[in-house]
Amino acid sequence: MHYIAVCDDDETVRGQITAALDSHPRRQEFAVEVFSQGEELLAQLRAGNSFLLLILDIQLESVSGVEVGRIVRETMRDSATQLLYISAHD
């Protein structure tokens, strides 16, 4: 089983992303965990939980998605996890 993390502070956007993932034809092959703050996701990563894909909102309240990605790559030295940045802004 693969794990995907969705991290966005907008509940509507989180719902849209999870709905899109739920409609995937191979949905039974992955689990989705949803976070509303970068800190929550980082706590899970630091606790040893790993994800195949992180879908990260660029602009989050205190720890941005870009900062989460930087920590994953530089501090945690994780080059395997895929990062997908999203934004509701133009």
C-alpha positions as CSV (number, residue, x, y, z in Angstrom):
1,M,0.0,0.0,0.0
2,H,1.2,3.5,-0.9
3,Y,0.5,6.6,1.2
4,I,-0.3,10.0,-0.1
5,A,-0.4,13.2,2.1
6,V,-2.6,16.1,1.2
7,C,-1.7,19.3,3.1
8,D,-3.8,22.4,2.5
9,D,-5.3,24.9,4.9
10,D,-8.5,25.3,2.7
11,E,-11.1,22.7,3.6
12,T,-12.7,23.0,0.1
13,V,-9.4,22.4,-1.7
14,R,-8.6,19.4,0.5
15,G,-12.0,18.0,-0.3
16,Q,-11.5,18.6,-4.1
17,I,-8.1,16.8,-4.0
18,T,-9.4,13.9,-1.9
19,A,-12.4,13.5,-4.2
20,A,-10.1,13.4,-7.3
21,L,-7.9,10.8,-5.6
22,D,-11.0,8.8,-4.5
23,S,-12.1,8.5,-8.1
24,H,-8.8,7.1,-9.3
25,P,-9.3,3.6,-10.9
26,R,-6.5,2.1,-8.7
27,R,-7.7,3.8,-5.5
28,Q,-7.5,0.5,-3.5
29,E,-3.7,0.7,-3.9
30,F,-3.1,3.8,-1.9
31,A,-4.3,5.5,1.3
32,V,-4.7,9.3,1.7
33,E,-4.0,11.2,4.9
34,V,-5.1,14.8,5.1
35,F,-3.4,17.7,7.0
36,S,-4.5,21.3,7.4
37,Q,-1.1,22.6,8.6
38,G,2.5,22.0,7.6
39,E,3.4,21.4,11.2
40,E,1.0,18.4,11.5
41,L,2.5,16.8,8.4
42,L,6.1,17.5,9.6
43,A,5.3,15.9,12.9
44,Q,4.1,12.7,11.1
45,L,7.3,12.7,9.0
46,R,9.5,13.2,12.0
47,A,7.7,10.3,13.7
48,G,8.8,8.0,10.9
49,N,5.7,7.9,8.8
50,S,6.5,8.0,5.1
51,F,4.5,8.9,2.0
52,L,5.0,8.2,-1.7
53,L,3.6,11.6,-2.6
54,L,3.1,14.9,-0.7
55,I,0.6,17.3,-2.2
56,L,1.5,20.6,-0.6
57,D,-0.2,24.0,-0.6
58,I,2.5,26.6,-1.3
59,Q,1.0,29.1,1.1
60,L,0.2,27.7,4.5
61,E,0.0,29.7,7.8
62,S,3.3,29.2,9.6
63,V,5.2,26.5,7.8
64,S,4.6,26.7,4.0
65,G,4.4,23.8,1.7
66,V,7.7,25.0,0.1
67,E,9.3,24.9,3.6
68,V,7.9,21.4,4.2
69,G,9.5,20.3,0.9
70,R,12.8,21.9,1.8
71,I,12.9,20.1,5.1
72,V,12.0,16.8,3.4
73,R,14.8,17.2,0.9
74,E,17.6,19.0,2.9
75,T,17.0,18.1,6.5
76,M,15.5,14.7,6.2
77,R,17.6,13.9,3.1
78,D,14.6,12.2,1.5
79,S,14.9,12.3,-2.3
80,A,12.4,9.4,-2.9
81,T,9.2,11.1,-1.8
82,Q,7.5,12.9,-4.7
83,L,6.5,16.6,-4.0
84,L,3.6,18.2,-5.8
85,Y,3.0,21.9,-5.0
86,I,-0.4,23.5,-5.5
87,S,-1.9,26.9,-5.0
88,A,-5.3,28.5,-5.3
89,H,-3.7,31.8,-6.3
90,D,-3.0,32.9,-9.8
